[in-house]
Amino acid sequence: TLAGGSLTVNAGAMLRSVFHSATINLGGGTVSNAGTIEGRAGGGLTIDGAVAGGGLIEASGGGLTVTGGVSGGAARIVGTGVLEVDGAMGENVFFAAGSTGELVLGEGTGFSGRVYGFSHTKANSIDLKNVLFDASDTLSYSGSKAGGTLTLKSSANVVLATIRFSGDFGAGSSFSIASDGAKGTVITDPTTVTKLSSAIAGFGGAAGSTLATASTPVAQPVLARPGG
């Protein structure tokens, strides 16, 4: 554990944990990040403070936790990585191709970024740890083929969270909520499965077959490591 008030990660530099978990305690201070902050498999990294600047934060098969807010750069989740931000978050979040990772938000209404590459087959999830799960809460999605906004409301019509997505999730999107096992609420988008017996049979398929259909997300922008 490192104690202090501030820390700077310069362009082209990397701050990461590899074999052991580590905590950087800034005493409520801020990391100025122009490089890369990474939590890797086998060694989780916790920033006890905020992160600001134009750099990249990445959960690459491991855990990366920021107890404060995050702003100014971009975030990426690779493999089974788990990125947790307990404060407000203004960065866009990119789920890498093939990722089965998770984004954990401490402020459901404090996320002003956009989510890219979110799985249509329930491989990824967004955990709203501050939103007590209630099966009577409702989800609504509005948008176009380029993207849209998912809104979670309570039974009293109070907005609990808003998440913006990039990609075509369709007007009849199948976003769903469940308990995260620790009182919070998890959002996923499981594949829609539709019975098309007669249509499939007409194309030589067996009657009674099921066809899994999923929307197609737009291509993810290519992220380059700052200074790389």
Contacts in CASP RR format, 6 or more apart in sequence:
PFRMAT RR
TARGET T0000
AUTHOR 0000-0000-0000
METHOD contacts of the structure
MODEL  1
TLAGGSLTVNAGAMLRSVFHSATINLGGGTVSNAGTIEGRAGGGLTIDGA
VAGGGLIEASGGGLTVTGGVSGGAARIVGTGVLEVDGAMGENVFFAAGST
GELVLGEGTGFSGRVYGFSHTKANSIDLKNVLFDASDTLSYSGSKAGGTL
TLKSSANVVLATIRFSGDFGAGSSFSIASDGAKGTVITDPTTVTKLSSAI
AGFGGAAGSTLATASTPVAQPVLARPGG
1 22 0 8 1.000
1 23 0 8 1.000
1 24 0 8 1.000
1 25 0 8 1.000
2 23 0 8 1.000
2 24 0 8 1.000
2 25 0 8 1.000
3 25 0 8 1.000
3 26 0 8 1.000
3 27 0 8 1.000
4 25 0 8 1.000
4 26 0 8 1.000
4 27 0 8 1.000
4 29 0 8 1.000
5 26 0 8 1.000
5 27 0 8 1.000
5 28 0 8 1.000
5 29 0 8 1.000
6 26 0 8 1.000
6 29 0 8 1.000
6 30 0 8 1.000
6 31 0 8 1.000
6 32 0 8 1.000
7 15 0 8 1.000
7 24 0 8 1.000
7 26 0 8 1.000
7 31 0 8 1.000
7 32 0 8 1.000
8 31 0 8 1.000
8 32 0 8 1.000
8 33 0 8 1.000
8 34 0 8 1.000
9 15 0 8 1.000
9 31 0 8 1.000
9 32 0 8 1.000
9 33 0 8 1.000
9 34 0 8 1.000
9 35 0 8 1.000
9 36 0 8 1.000
9 37 0 8 1.000
9 55 0 8 1.000
10 34 0 8 1.000
10 35 0 8 1.000
11 34 0 8 1.000
11 35 0 8 1.000
11 55 0 8 1.000
11 226 0 8 1.000
11 227 0 8 1.000
12 34 0 8 1.000
12 35 0 8 1.000
12 36 0 8 1.000
12 225 0 8 1.000
12 226 0 8 1.000
12 227 0 8 1.000
12 228 0 8 1.000
13 34 0 8 1.000
13 35 0 8 1.000
13 36 0 8 1.000
14 35 0 8 1.000
14 36 0 8 1.000
14 37 0 8 1.000
14 38 0 8 1.000
14 225 0 8 1.000
15 24 0 8 1.000
15 31 0 8 1.000
15 33 0 8 1.000
15 36 0 8 1.000
15 37 0 8 1.000
15 38 0 8 1.000
15 45 0 8 1.000
16 36 0 8 1.000
16 37 0 8 1.000
16 38 0 8 1.000
16 39 0 8 1.000
16 40 0 8 1.000
16 45 0 8 1.000
17 38 0 8 1.000
17 39 0 8 1.000
17 40 0 8 1.000
17 42 0 8 1.000
17 43 0 8 1.000
17 44 0 8 1.000
17 45 0 8 1.000
18 40 0 8 1.000
18 42 0 8 1.000
18 43 0 8 1.000
19 42 0 8 1.000
19 43 0 8 1.000
20 42 0 8 1.000
20 43 0 8 1.000
21 42 0 8 1.000
21 43 0 8 1.000
21 44 0 8 1.000
21 45 0 8 1.000
21 46 0 8 1.000
22 43 0 8 1.000
22 44 0 8 1.000
22 45 0 8 1.000
22 46 0 8 1.000
23 45 0 8 1.000
23 46 0 8 1.000
23 48 0 8 1.000
24 31 0 8 1.000
24 45 0 8 1.000
24 46 0 8 1.000
24 47 0 8 1.000
24 48 0 8 1.000
25 48 0 8 1.000
26 47 0 8 1.000
26 48 0 8 1.000
26 49 0 8 1.000
26 50 0 8 1.000
27 48 0 8 1.000
27 49 0 8 1.000
28 48 0 8 1.000
28 49 0 8 1.000
28 50 0 8 1.000
28 68 0 8 1.000
29 49 0 8 1.000
29 50 0 8 1.000
30 49 0 8 1.000
30 50 0 8 1.000
30 51 0 8 1.000
30 52 0 8 1.000
31 37 0 8 1.000
31 47 0 8 1.000
31 49 0 8 1.000
31 50 0 8 1.000
31 51 0 8 1.000
31 52 0 8 1.000
32 52 0 8 1.000
32 53 0 8 1.000
33 51 0 8 1.000
33 52 0 8 1.000
33 53 0 8 1.000
33 54 0 8 1.000
33 55 0 8 1.000
33 56 0 8 1.000
33 57 0 8 1.000
33 73 0 8 1.000
34 53 0 8 1.000
34 54 0 8 1.000
34 55 0 8 1.000
34 226 0 8 1.000
35 54 0 8 1.000
35 55 0 8 1.000
35 56 0 8 1.000
35 225 0 8 1.000
35 226 0 8 1.000
35 227 0 8 1.000
36 55 0 8 1.000
36 56 0 8 1.000
36 57 0 8 1.000
36 58 0 8 1.000
36 225 0 8 1.000
36 226 0 8 1.000
37 45 0 8 1.000
37 47 0 8 1.000
37 51 0 8 1.000
37 55 0 8 1.000
37 56 0 8 1.000
37 57 0 8 1.000
37 58 0 8 1.000
37 64 0 8 1.000
38 45 0 8 1.000
38 57 0 8 1.000
38 58 0 8 1.000
38 59 0 8 1.000
38 60 0 8 1.000
38 64 0 8 1.000
39 45 0 8 1.000
39 58 0 8 1.000
39 59 0 8 1.000
39 60 0 8 1.000
39 61 0 8 1.000
39 62 0 8 1.000
39 63 0 8 1.000
39 64 0 8 1.000
39 81 0 8 1.000
40 60 0 8 1.000
40 61 0 8 1.000
40 62 0 8 1.000
41 60 0 8 1.000
41 61 0 8 1.000
41 62 0 8 1.000
41 80 0 8 1.000
41 81 0 8 1.000
42 62 0 8 1.000
43 62 0 8 1.000
43 63 0 8 1.000
44 62 0 8 1.000
44 63 0 8 1.000
44 64 0 8 1.000
44 65 0 8 1.000
45 63 0 8 1.000
45 64 0 8 1.000
45 65 0 8 1.000
46 64 0 8 1.000
46 65 0 8 1.000
46 66 0 8 1.000
46 67 0 8 1.000
47 64 0 8 1.000
47 65 0 8 1.000
47 66 0 8 1.000
47 67 0 8 1.000
47 68 0 8 1.000
48 67 0 8 1.000
49 66 0 8 1.000
49 67 0 8 1.000
49 68 0 8 1.000
49 69 0 8 1.000
50 66 0 8 1.000
50 68 0 8 1.000
50 69 0 8 1.000
50 70 0 8 1.000
50 71 0 8 1.000
50 87 0 8 1.000
51 57 0 8 1.000
51 66 0 8 1.000
51 68 0 8 1.000
51 69 0 8 1.000
51 70 0 8 1.000
51 71 0 8 1.000
52 70 0 8 1.000
52 71 0 8 1.000
52 72 0 8 1.000
53 71 0 8 1.000
53 72 0 8 1.000
53 73 0 8 1.000
54 72 0 8 1.000
54 73 0 8 1.000
54 74 0 8 1.000
54 226 0 8 1.000
55 72 0 8 1.000
55 73 0 8 1.000
55 74 0 8 1.000
55 226 0 8 1.000
56 73 0 8 1.000
56 74 0 8 1.000
56 75 0 8 1.000
56 76 0 8 1.000
56 223 0 8 1.000
56 225 0 8 1.000
56 226 0 8 1.000
57 64 0 8 1.000
57 66 0 8 1.000
57 70 0 8 1.000
57 73 0 8 1.000
57 74 0 8 1.000
57 75 0 8 1.000
57 76 0 8 1.000
57 83 0 8 1.000
57 91 0 8 1.000
58 64 0 8 1.000
58 75 0 8 1.000
58 76 0 8 1.000
58 77 0 8 1.000
58 78 0 8 1.000
58 83 0 8 1.000
59 76 0 8 1.000
59 77 0 8 1.000
59 78 0 8 1.000
59 81 0 8 1.000
59 82 0 8 1.000
59 83 0 8 1.000
59 101 0 8 1.000
60 76 0 8 1.000
60 78 0 8 1.000
60 79 0 8 1.000
60 81 0 8 1.000
61 78 0 8 1.000
61 79 0 8 1.000
61 80 0 8 1.000
61 81 0 8 1.000
61 101 0 8 1.000
62 80 0 8 1.000
62 81 0 8 1.000
62 82 0 8 1.000
63 81 0 8 1.000
63 82 0 8 1.000
63 83 0 8 1.000
63 84 0 8 1.000
64 81 0 8 1.000
64 82 0 8 1.000
64 83 0 8 1.000
64 84 0 8 1.000
65 84 0 8 1.000
65 85 0 8 1.000
65 86 0 8 1.000
66 84 0 8 1.000
66 85 0 8 1.000
66 86 0 8 1.000
66 87 0 8 1.000
67 86 0 8 1.000
67 87 0 8 1.000
68 85 0 8 1.000
68 86 0 8 1.000
68 87 0 8 1.000
69 85 0 8 1.000
69 86 0 8 1.000
69 87 0 8 1.000
69 88 0 8 1.000
69 89 0 8 1.000
70 85 0 8 1.000
70 87 0 8 1.000
70 88 0 8 1.000
70 89 0 8 1.000
70 90 0 8 1.000
70 91 0 8 1.000
71 88 0 8 1.000
71 89 0 8 1.000
71 90 0 8 1.000
71 91 0 8 1.000
72 90 0 8 1.000
72 91 0 8 1.000
73 91 0 8 1.000
73 92 0 8 1.000
74 91 0 8 1.000
74 92 0 8 1.000
74 93 0 8 1.000
74 94 0 8 1.000
74 223 0 8 1.000
75 83 0 8 1.000
75 85 0 8 1.000
75 89 0 8 1.000
75 91 0 8 1.000
75 92 0 8 1.000
75 93 0 8 1.000
75 94 0 8 1.000
76 93 0 8 1.000
76 94 0 8 1.000
76 95 0 8 1.000
76 96 0 8 1.000
76 223 0 8 1.000
77 83 0 8 1.000
77 93 0 8 1.000
77 94 0 8 1.000
77 95 0 8 1.000
77 96 0 8 1.000
77 99 0 8 1.000
77 101 0 8 1.000
77 102 0 8 1.000
77 103 0 8 1.000
77 124 0 8 1.000
78 96 0 8 1.000
78 99 0 8 1.000
79 96 0 8 1.000
79 98 0 8 1.000
79 99 0 8 1.000
79 100 0 8 1.000
79 101 0 8 1.000
80 99 0 8 1.000
80 100 0 8 1.000
80 101 0 8 1.000
81 99 0 8 1.000
81 101 0 8 1.000
81 102 0 8 1.000
82 101 0 8 1.000
82 102 0 8 1.000
82 104 0 8 1.000
83 93 0 8 1.000
83 102 0 8 1.000
83 103 0 8 1.000
83 104 0 8 1.000
84 103 0 8 1.000
84 104 0 8 1.000
84 105 0 8 1.000
84 106 0 8 1.000
84 129 0 8 1.000
85 104 0 8 1.000
85 105 0 8 1.000
85 106 0 8 1.000
86 106 0 8 1.000
86 107 0 8 1.000
86 129 0 8 1.000
87 106 0 8 1.000
87 107 0 8 1.000
87 110 0 8 1.000
88 107 0 8 1.000
88 110 0 8 1.000
88 111 0 8 1.000
88 112 0 8 1.000
89 105 0 8 1.000
89 107 0 8 1.000
89 110 0 8 1.000
89 111 0 8 1.000
89 112 0 8 1.000
89 113 0 8 1.000
90 110 0 8 1.000
90 111 0 8 1.000
90 112 0 8 1.000
90 113 0 8 1.000
91 113 0 8 1.000
92 113 0 8 1.000
92 114 0 8 1.000
92 115 0 8 1.000
92 116 0 8 1.000
93 103 0 8 1.000
93 113 0 8 1.000
93 114 0 8 1.000
93 115 0 8 1.000
93 116 0 8 1.000
94 116 0 8 1.000
94 117 0 8 1.000
94 220 0 8 1.000
94 221 0 8 1.000
94 223 0 8 1.000
95 101 0 8 1.000
95 103 0 8 1.000
95 115 0 8 1.000
95 116 0 8 1.000
95 117 0 8 1.000
95 118 0 8 1.000
95 119 0 8 1.000
95 124 0 8 1.000
96 220 0 8 1.000
97 117 0 8 1.000
97 220 0 8 1.000
98 119 0 8 1.000
98 123 0 8 1.000
99 119 0 8 1.000
99 123 0 8 1.000
99 124 0 8 1.000
100 119 0 8 1.000
100 123 0 8 1.000
100 124 0 8 1.000
101 123 0 8 1.000
101 124 0 8 1.000
101 125 0 8 1.000
102 124 0 8 1.000
102 125 0 8 1.000
102 126 0 8 1.000
102 127 0 8 1.000
103 115 0 8 1.000
103 124 0 8 1.000
103 125 0 8 1.000
103 126 0 8 1.000
103 127 0 8 1.000
104 126 0 8 1.000
104 127 0 8 1.000
104 129 0 8 1.000
105 111 0 8 1.000
105 126 0 8 1.000
105 127 0 8 1.000
105 128 0 8 1.000
105 129 0 8 1.000
105 130 0 8 1.000
105 161 0 8 1.000
106 128 0 8 1.000
106 129 0 8 1.000
106 130 0 8 1.000
107 130 0 8 1.000
108 128 0 8 1.000
108 130 0 8 1.000
108 131 0 8 1.000
108 160 0 8 1.000
108 161 0 8 1.000
108 162 0 8 1.000
108 163 0 8 1.000
109 159 0 8 1.000
109 160 0 8 1.000
109 161 0 8 1.000
109 162 0 8 1.000
111 161 0 8 1.000
111 162 0 8 1.000
111 163 0 8 1.000
113 164 0 8 1.000
114 164 0 8 1.000
114 165 0 8 1.000
114 166 0 8 1.000
115 126 0 8 1.000
115 163 0 8 1.000
115 164 0 8 1.000
115 165 0 8 1.000
115 166 0 8 1.000
116 165 0 8 1.000
116 166 0 8 1.000
116 167 0 8 1.000
116 217 0 8 1.000
116 220 0 8 1.000
116 221 0 8 1.000
117 124 0 8 1.000
117 166 0 8 1.000
117 167 0 8 1.000
117 217 0 8 1.000
117 220 0 8 1.000
118 124 0 8 1.000
118 126 0 8 1.000
118 165 0 8 1.000
118 189 0 8 1.000
118 217 0 8 1.000
119 188 0 8 1.000
119 189 0 8 1.000
120 169 0 8 1.000
120 189 0 8 1.000
120 191 0 8 1.000
120 214 0 8 1.000
120 215 0 8 1.000
120 217 0 8 1.000
121 189 0 8 1.000
121 190 0 8 1.000
121 191 0 8 1.000
121 214 0 8 1.000
122 188 0 8 1.000
122 189 0 8 1.000
122 190 0 8 1.000
122 191 0 8 1.000
124 188 0 8 1.000
125 186 0 8 1.000
125 187 0 8 1.000
125 188 0 8 1.000
126 163 0 8 1.000
126 186 0 8 1.000
126 187 0 8 1.000
126 188 0 8 1.000
127 180 0 8 1.000
127 184 0 8 1.000
127 185 0 8 1.000
127 186 0 8 1.000
127 187 0 8 1.000
128 152 0 8 1.000
128 160 0 8 1.000
128 161 0 8 1.000
128 184 0 8 1.000
128 185 0 8 1.000
128 186 0 8 1.000
128 187 0 8 1.000
129 180 0 8 1.000
129 182 0 8 1.000
129 184 0 8 1.000
130 184 0 8 1.000
131 137 0 8 1.000
131 152 0 8 1.000
131 160 0 8 1.000
131 161 0 8 1.000
131 184 0 8 1.000
131 185 0 8 1.000
132 183 0 8 1.000
132 184 0 8 1.000
132 185 0 8 1.000
133 177 0 8 1.000
133 178 0 8 1.000
133 179 0 8 1.000
133 180 0 8 1.000
133 181 0 8 1.000
133 183 0 8 1.000
133 184 0 8 1.000
133 185 0 8 1.000
134 154 0 8 1.000
134 155 0 8 1.000
134 185 0 8 1.000
136 154 0 8 1.000
136 155 0 8 1.000
137 152 0 8 1.000
137 153 0 8 1.000
137 154 0 8 1.000
137 155 0 8 1.000
137 160 0 8 1.000
137 177 0 8 1.000
137 185 0 8 1.000
138 152 0 8 1.000
138 153 0 8 1.000
138 155 0 8 1.000
139 150 0 8 1.000
139 151 0 8 1.000
139 152 0 8 1.000
139 175 0 8 1.000
139 176 0 8 1.000
139 177 0 8 1.000
139 187 0 8 1.000
140 150 0 8 1.000
140 151 0 8 1.000
140 153 0 8 1.000
141 148 0 8 1.000
141 149 0 8 1.000
141 150 0 8 1.000
141 151 0 8 1.000
141 169 0 8 1.000
141 170 0 8 1.000
141 171 0 8 1.000
141 172 0 8 1.000
141 173 0 8 1.000
141 175 0 8 1.000
142 148 0 8 1.000
142 149 0 8 1.000
142 151 0 8 1.000
143 149 0 8 1.000
143 169 0 8 1.000
143 170 0 8 1.000
143 171 0 8 1.000
144 168 0 8 1.000
145 167 0 8 1.000
145 168 0 8 1.000
145 170 0 8 1.000
145 218 0 8 1.000
146 166 0 8 1.000
146 167 0 8 1.000
146 168 0 8 1.000
146 218 0 8 1.000
147 164 0 8 1.000
147 165 0 8 1.000
147 166 0 8 1.000
147 167 0 8 1.000
147 168 0 8 1.000
147 169 0 8 1.000
147 218 0 8 1.000
148 164 0 8 1.000
148 165 0 8 1.000
148 166 0 8 1.000
148 167 0 8 1.000
148 169 0 8 1.000
149 162 0 8 1.000
149 163 0 8 1.000
149 164 0 8 1.000
149 165 0 8 1.000
150 162 0 8 1.000
150 163 0 8 1.000
150 164 0 8 1.000
150 165 0 8 1.000
150 173 0 8 1.000
150 175 0 8 1.000
150 187 0 8 1.000
151 159 0 8 1.000
151 161 0 8 1.000
151 162 0 8 1.000
152 159 0 8 1.000
152 160 0 8 1.000
152 161 0 8 1.000
152 162 0 8 1.000
152 163 0 8 1.000
152 177 0 8 1.000
152 185 0 8 1.000
152 187 0 8 1.000
153 159 0 8 1.000
153 160 0 8 1.000
154 160 0 8 1.000
160 185 0 8 1.000
161 185 0 8 1.000
163 187 0 8 1.000
166 217 0 8 1.000
166 218 0 8 1.000
167 215 0 8 1.000
167 216 0 8 1.000
167 217 0 8 1.000
167 218 0 8 1.000
168 215 0 8 1.000
168 216 0 8 1.000
168 217 0 8 1.000
168 218 0 8 1.000
169 175 0 8 1.000
169 189 0 8 1.000
169 215 0 8 1.000
170 215 0 8 1.000
172 192 0 8 1.000
173 189 0 8 1.000
173 215 0 8 1.000
174 189 0 8 1.000
174 190 0 8 1.000
174 191 0 8 1.000
174 192 0 8 1.000
175 187 0 8 1.000
175 188 0 8 1.000
175 189 0 8 1.000
176 187 0 8 1.000
176 188 0 8 1.000
176 189 0 8 1.000
176 190 0 8 1.000
177 185 0 8 1.000
177 186 0 8 1.000
177 187 0 8 1.000
178 185 0 8 1.000
178 186 0 8 1.000
178 188 0 8 1.000
179 185 0 8 1.000
179 186 0 8 1.000
180 186 0 8 1.000
191 212 0 8 1.000
191 213 0 8 1.000
191 214 0 8 1.000
192 212 0 8 1.000
192 213 0 8 1.000
192 214 0 8 1.000
193 210 0 8 1.000
193 211 0 8 1.000
193 212 0 8 1.000
193 213 0 8 1.000
194 210 0 8 1.000
194 211 0 8 1.000
194 213 0 8 1.000
195 208 0 8 1.000
195 210 0 8 1.000
196 209 0 8 1.000
196 210 0 8 1.000
196 211 0 8 1.000
197 207 0 8 1.000
197 208 0 8 1.000
197 209 0 8 1.000
198 207 0 8 1.000
200 206 0 8 1.000
200 207 0 8 1.000
200 208 0 8 1.000
200 209 0 8 1.000
200 211 0 8 1.000
201 207 0 8 1.000
201 208 0 8 1.000
201 209 0 8 1.000
END
